[in-house]
Amino acid sequence: MPESRSVVIVAFPGVELLDVTGPAEVFSVASRLAGTGRPGYRVEVATAEGGAVRTSSGVRLVADRLLAELDGQLDTVLVSGAIELLGYGGAVVEPVIDAEVVDWLRSVAPRARRIGSVCAGAHLLAEAGLLDGRPATTHWLTAGRLASRYPRVAVDPDPIFIRTGQVWTCAGVTSGMDMALAMVAEDHGQELALATARMMVMYLKRPGGQSQFSVPLSLQTPAGDQIDALRLWIGEHLADDLSIEALAEQLHLSARHFSRLFRQRTGSTPAAYIEAVRVEAARRLLEDTEQSLPEVAAASGLGSVETLHRAFRRRLVTTPAEYRRRFRHPDQRRESPHRDTVPVP
């Protein structure tokens, strides 16, 4: 019987419940699906004080272990997060830093094969110095705070999770399940990860580079609005002529009136919105396909490799080739010599 991999999920008072239970369920389901022929996972919740700990929802979790009891080599350590909402309507958010957990992290990190944070748990890793010199992400509400408090951390608020070596960080709450699925894929292969996702009725393939918010979702308009309908049409016709004049004609409006109405409804100019949607489409193609850069540029509507590069530098501060190297889905990570070596002036 293969020995199970140990997963320690660190909790503390006020922790977000799903930060703990979401990844725990992913590892549990993966273990059941793996069967007896492969090592599964043994998941334990550990706290500084032991006993019951009240989560942000009021539900109590009972710790399996004390942090002080965990000695020897550790396999996977996940640090959950907590956010305090201050002021009316949560106008101010404050990530919770548990000093006992931070002290424990400083001593245990060298002994862990893999260490990660869920949501605002990244602030505890940063406080322990484990994110210095690394790219990291966290919940979009606290990303600015993470960047300002820890200038040695290269904070990227966009991806749902980032891995650098042994250290993983992820965005808000449910993205902890995506990160756990990626860990299952790393340990057991993509087949078991996809089977786990299907069993949990999760989106089958949400790679780490995917944005926390898609462009259409980030610019809301009233249901049934003519601009909303146009935006859906745009998403299906990225390679078409999407000039202001062509879009205005779709709605039988003058170009000037259309531009004013679009900005009023979305808060964005038509040109900025279209470039953002095309970049998002290009990102998906770079993550999920083997298409060459000219093919990606054409399919996303950006047209040329030069335009693709300019848009990526402007919006993502990277090149398409570098983005593909960082975020290509594991299924697509096969060697493709000269695939992305199109010369750019």
URVENHU-V800642 format. One record per pair of residues at least 12 apart in sequence whose ideal C-beta (glycine too) atoms are under 10 Angstrom apart, sorted by the first residue. I is the first residue (numbers start at 1). J is the second residue. Records with the same first field share a line. If there is no record, write none. Layout:
BEGIN
I: J + J
END
This chain:
BEGIN
1: 36 + 37 + 39
2: 34 + 36 + 37 + 38 + 39 + 40
3: 39 + 40 + 42
4: 27 + 31 + 34 + 38 + 39 + 40 + 41 + 42 + 43 + 75
5: 27 + 31 + 39 + 40 + 41 + 42 + 43 + 75 + 76 + 113 + 114 + 183 + 184 + 187 + 188
6: 41 + 42 + 43 + 44 + 70 + 72 + 73 + 74 + 75 + 76 + 77 + 112 + 113
7: 23 + 24 + 26 + 27 + 28 + 31 + 41 + 42 + 43 + 44 + 45 + 74 + 75 + 76 + 77 + 78 + 114 + 180 + 183
8: 42 + 43 + 44 + 45 + 46 + 64 + 65 + 67 + 70 + 74 + 75 + 76 + 77 + 78 + 79 + 108 + 112 + 115
9: 21 + 22 + 23 + 24 + 27 + 43 + 44 + 45 + 46 + 47 + 61 + 63 + 64 + 76 + 77 + 78 + 79 + 80 + 116 + 118 + 121 + 176 + 180
10: 44 + 45 + 46 + 47 + 48 + 63 + 67 + 70 + 77 + 78 + 79 + 80 + 98 + 101 + 104 + 105 + 108 + 115 + 117 + 118 + 121 + 124
11: 45 + 46 + 47 + 48 + 53 + 55 + 61 + 63 + 67 + 78 + 79 + 80 + 82 + 98 + 101 + 121
12: 46 + 47 + 48 + 49 + 53 + 55 + 63 + 67 + 79 + 80 + 81 + 82 + 96 + 97 + 98 + 99 + 100 + 101 + 121 + 124
13: 47 + 48 + 49 + 52 + 53 + 54 + 55 + 56 + 82 + 96 + 98
14: 53 + 54 + 55 + 56 + 81 + 82 + 83 + 84 + 96 + 98
15: 45 + 47 + 53 + 54 + 55 + 56 + 57 + 61 + 79 + 80 + 81 + 82 + 96 + 98 + 101 + 118 + 119 + 120 + 121
16: 55 + 56 + 57 + 80 + 81 + 82 + 83 + 96 + 118 + 119 + 120 + 121 + 139 + 172 + 173 + 176
17: 54 + 55 + 56 + 57 + 58 + 59 + 60 + 61 + 80 + 173
18: 55 + 56 + 57 + 80 + 118 + 119 + 172 + 173 + 174 + 176 + 177
19: 55 + 56 + 78 + 79 + 80 + 81 + 82 + 117 + 118 + 119 + 120 + 121 + 139 + 170 + 172 + 173 + 174 + 175 + 176
20: 43 + 45 + 53 + 55 + 59 + 61 + 78 + 80 + 81 + 118 + 176
21: 43 + 45 + 55 + 59 + 61 + 80 + 176 + 177
22: 80 + 118 + 119 + 173 + 174 + 175 + 176 + 177 + 178 + 179 + 180 + 200 + 202
23: 41 + 43 + 76 + 78 + 80 + 116 + 118 + 170 + 176 + 177 + 178 + 179 + 180 + 181 + 183
24: 41 + 43 + 44 + 45 + 61 + 78 + 176 + 177 + 180
25: 43 + 177 + 180 + 196 + 200
26: 41 + 43 + 176 + 177 + 178 + 179 + 180 + 181 + 182 + 183 + 184 + 193 + 196 + 197 + 199 + 200 + 202
27: 40 + 41 + 42 + 43 + 76 + 78 + 180 + 181 + 183 + 184 + 187 + 196
28: 40 + 41 + 42 + 43 + 196 + 200
29: 41 + 180 + 181 + 184 + 192 + 195 + 196 + 197 + 198 + 199 + 200 + 202
30: 180 + 181 + 183 + 184 + 185 + 187 + 188 + 192 + 193 + 195 + 196 + 197 + 199 + 200
31: 43 + 184 + 188 + 192 + 196
32: 196 + 199
33: 184 + 188 + 191 + 192 + 193 + 195 + 196 + 198 + 199
34: 184 + 187 + 188 + 192 + 195 + 196
35: 192
38: 187 + 188 + 189 + 192
39: 75 + 187 + 188
40: 187 + 188
41: 75 + 76 + 180 + 183 + 184 + 187 + 188
42: 64 + 75
43: 64 + 76 + 78 + 180
44: 63 + 64 + 65 + 70
45: 61 + 62 + 63 + 64 + 65 + 80
46: 63 + 64 + 65 + 66 + 67 + 68 + 69 + 70 + 77 + 101 + 104
47: 61 + 62 + 63 + 64 + 65 + 66 + 67 + 98 + 100 + 101
48: 63 + 66 + 67 + 68 + 98 + 99 + 100 + 101 + 103 + 104
49: 63 + 66 + 67 + 100
50: 62 + 63 + 64 + 65 + 66 + 67 + 68 + 69
51: 63 + 66
55: 80 + 82
56: 81 + 82 + 83 + 84 + 85 + 96
61: 80
66: 104
67: 100 + 101 + 103 + 104 + 105 + 107 + 108
68: 100 + 104
70: 104 + 108 + 111 + 112
71: 108 + 111
72: 111
73: 110 + 111 + 112 + 113
74: 108 + 109 + 110 + 111 + 112 + 113 + 114 + 115
75: 111 + 112 + 113 + 114 + 187
76: 112 + 113 + 114 + 115 + 116 + 166 + 168 + 180 + 183 + 187
77: 104 + 105 + 108 + 109 + 111 + 112 + 113 + 114 + 115 + 116 + 117 + 166
78: 114 + 115 + 116 + 117 + 118 + 121 + 168 + 170 + 176 + 179 + 180 + 183
79: 98 + 101 + 102 + 104 + 105 + 115 + 116 + 117 + 118 + 119 + 120 + 121 + 122 + 123 + 124 + 125 + 128 + 130 + 169
80: 98 + 101 + 117 + 118 + 119 + 120 + 121 + 124 + 173 + 176
81: 95 + 96 + 98 + 117 + 118 + 119 + 120 + 121 + 122 + 123 + 124 + 125 + 138 + 139 + 142 + 170 + 172 + 173 + 176
82: 94 + 95 + 96 + 97 + 98 + 119 + 120 + 121 + 123 + 124
83: 95 + 96 + 119 + 120 + 123 + 138 + 139 + 141 + 142 + 145 + 172 + 173
84: 96 + 120
85: 141
90: 141
92: 145
93: 120 + 139 + 141 + 142 + 144 + 145
94: 120 + 123 + 142 + 145
95: 119 + 120 + 121 + 122 + 123 + 124 + 126 + 127 + 138 + 139 + 141 + 142 + 145 + 146 + 149
96: 120 + 121 + 123 + 124
97: 120 + 123 + 124 + 126 + 127 + 128 + 149
98: 121 + 123 + 124 + 127
99: 124 + 127
101: 121 + 124 + 125 + 127 + 128
102: 123 + 124 + 125 + 126 + 127 + 128 + 129 + 130
103: 127 + 128
104: 124 + 128
105: 117 + 121 + 124 + 125 + 127 + 128 + 129 + 130
106: 127 + 128 + 129 + 130
107: 128
108: 128
109: 125 + 128 + 129 + 130 + 166 + 167
110: 166
112: 130 + 166 + 167
113: 166
114: 163 + 165 + 166 + 167 + 168 + 183 + 186 + 187
115: 128 + 130 + 165 + 166 + 167 + 168 + 169
116: 161 + 162 + 163 + 166 + 167 + 168 + 169 + 170 + 176 + 179 + 180 + 182 + 183
117: 130 + 131 + 136 + 137 + 138 + 161 + 167 + 168 + 169 + 170 + 176 + 179
118: 138 + 139 + 161 + 168 + 169 + 170 + 171 + 172 + 173 + 174 + 175 + 176 + 177 + 179 + 180
119: 137 + 138 + 139 + 141 + 142 + 169 + 170 + 171 + 172 + 173 + 174 + 175 + 176
120: 138 + 139 + 141 + 142 + 143 + 145 + 146 + 171 + 172 + 173
121: 138 + 139 + 169 + 170 + 176
122: 136 + 137 + 138 + 139 + 142 + 143 + 146 + 150 + 153 + 155 + 162 + 167 + 168 + 169 + 170 + 171
123: 136 + 138 + 139 + 142 + 145 + 146 + 149 + 150 + 153
125: 138 + 146 + 150 + 153 + 167 + 168 + 169
126: 138 + 146 + 147 + 149 + 150 + 152 + 153 + 155 + 169
127: 149 + 150
129: 150 + 152 + 153
130: 153 + 166 + 167 + 169
131: 146 + 150 + 152 + 153 + 154 + 155 + 164 + 167 + 169
132: 150 + 151 + 152 + 153 + 154
133: 152 + 153 + 154 + 164
134: 152 + 153 + 154 + 155 + 162 + 163 + 164 + 165 + 167 + 169
135: 153 + 154 + 155 + 156 + 159 + 162 + 163 + 164 + 167 + 169 + 326
136: 150 + 153 + 154 + 155 + 156 + 157 + 159 + 161 + 162 + 164 + 167 + 168 + 169 + 170
137: 154 + 155 + 156 + 157 + 158 + 159 + 160 + 161 + 162 + 168 + 169 + 170 + 171 + 172 + 175 + 208 + 212
138: 153 + 155 + 156 + 157 + 162 + 169 + 170 + 171 + 172 + 175 + 212
139: 157 + 170 + 171 + 172 + 173 + 175 + 212
140: 157 + 158 + 171 + 172 + 211 + 212 + 213
141: 157 + 171 + 172
142: 155 + 157 + 172
143: 155 + 156 + 157 + 158 + 171 + 212
144: 157
146: 169
153: 169
155: 169
156: 169 + 171 + 209 + 316 + 317 + 318
157: 171 + 211 + 212 + 213
158: 171 + 209 + 210 + 211 + 212 + 213 + 283 + 315 + 316
159: 171 + 175 + 207 + 208 + 209 + 210 + 211 + 212 + 326 + 327
160: 172 + 174 + 175 + 176 + 177 + 178 + 179 + 182 + 206 + 207 + 208 + 209 + 210 + 211 + 212
161: 175 + 176 + 178 + 179 + 180 + 181 + 182 + 183 + 206 + 207 + 208 + 209 + 210
162: 179 + 208 + 209 + 326 + 327
163: 179 + 182 + 183 + 186 + 208 + 326
164: 326
168: 180 + 182 + 183 + 186 + 208
169: 208
170: 182 + 208 + 212
171: 208 + 210 + 211 + 212 + 213
172: 212
174: 202 + 203 + 206
175: 206 + 208 + 210 + 212
177: 196 + 197 + 200 + 202 + 203 + 206
178: 197 + 202 + 203 + 205 + 206 + 207 + 208 + 210
179: 206 + 208
180: 193 + 196
181: 193 + 194 + 196 + 197 + 200 + 202 + 203 + 204 + 205 + 206
182: 206 + 207 + 208 + 329 + 330
184: 196 + 197
185: 197 + 205 + 329 + 330 + 331
186: 330
189: 330
190: 205 + 329 + 330 + 331
193: 205 + 330
194: 331
205: 287 + 288 + 329 + 330 + 331
206: 287 + 329
207: 283 + 284 + 287 + 288 + 327 + 328 + 329 + 330 + 331 + 332
208: 287 + 326 + 327 + 329
209: 283 + 284 + 286 + 287 + 316 + 323 + 324 + 326 + 327 + 328 + 329
210: 280 + 283 + 284 + 287 + 327 + 329
211: 276 + 279 + 280 + 283 + 284 + 316
214: 235 + 276 + 277 + 280 + 284
215: 231 + 235 + 268 + 273 + 274 + 275 + 276 + 277 + 278 + 279 + 280 + 281
216: 228 + 231 + 232 + 234 + 235 + 266 + 273 + 276 + 277 + 280
218: 266 + 267 + 268 + 273 + 276
219: 231 + 262 + 265 + 266 + 267 + 268 + 273 + 276 + 277
220: 265 + 266 + 267
221: 262 + 264 + 265 + 266 + 267
222: 265
225: 261 + 265 + 266
226: 250 + 251 + 252 + 253 + 261 + 265
227: 247 + 251 + 258 + 261 + 262 + 263 + 264 + 265 + 266 + 270 + 273
228: 265 + 266
229: 250 + 251
230: 247 + 248 + 250 + 251 + 258 + 261 + 262 + 265 + 270
231: 262 + 265 + 266 + 273 + 274 + 277
233: 247 + 250
234: 247 + 250 + 270 + 273 + 274 + 277 + 278 + 301
235: 277 + 278 + 280 + 281
237: 250 + 301
238: 274 + 277 + 278 + 280 + 281 + 282 + 298 + 299 + 300 + 301 + 302
239: 278 + 281 + 298 + 299 + 300 + 301 + 302 + 303
240: 301
241: 301
242: 270 + 271 + 273 + 274 + 275 + 277 + 278 + 301
243: 255 + 270 + 271 + 274
244: 256 + 258 + 259 + 262 + 269 + 270 + 271 + 274
245: 258
247: 259 + 262 + 270 + 273 + 274
248: 261 + 262 + 270
255: 270
258: 270
259: 271
272: 315
274: 301 + 302
275: 301 + 302 + 307 + 310 + 311 + 314 + 315
276: 311 + 315
277: 300 + 301
278: 297 + 299 + 300 + 301 + 302 + 303 + 307 + 308 + 311 + 315
279: 300 + 301 + 302 + 308 + 311 + 312 + 314 + 315 + 316 + 320 + 323
280: 300 + 315
281: 296 + 299 + 300 + 301 + 302
282: 296 + 297 + 299 + 300 + 301 + 302 + 308 + 311 + 312 + 316 + 320 + 323
283: 296 + 300 + 312 + 315 + 316 + 320 + 323 + 324 + 327
284: 296 + 299 + 300 + 329
285: 297 + 299 + 300 + 320 + 324
286: 300 + 308 + 312 + 320 + 321 + 322 + 323 + 324 + 325 + 326 + 327 + 328 + 329 + 332 + 340
287: 323 + 324 + 326 + 327 + 328 + 329 + 332
288: 327 + 328 + 329 + 331 + 332
289: 324 + 328 + 329 + 332
290: 324 + 328 + 332 + 334 + 336 + 339
291: 324 + 339
292: 305 + 336 + 338 + 339 + 340 + 341 + 342
293: 305 + 308 + 309 + 319 + 320 + 321 + 324 + 339 + 340 + 341 + 342 + 344
294: 308 + 342
295: 339
296: 308 + 320 + 324 + 340
297: 309 + 311 + 320 + 342
302: 320
304: 342 + 344
305: 320 + 340 + 342 + 343 + 344 + 345
306: 342 + 343 + 344 + 345
308: 320 + 342 + 344
309: 321 + 342 + 344 + 345
310: 344
319: 340 + 344
320: 340 + 342 + 344
321: 339 + 340 + 341 + 342 + 344
322: 340
323: 340
324: 336 + 339 + 340
325: 340
END
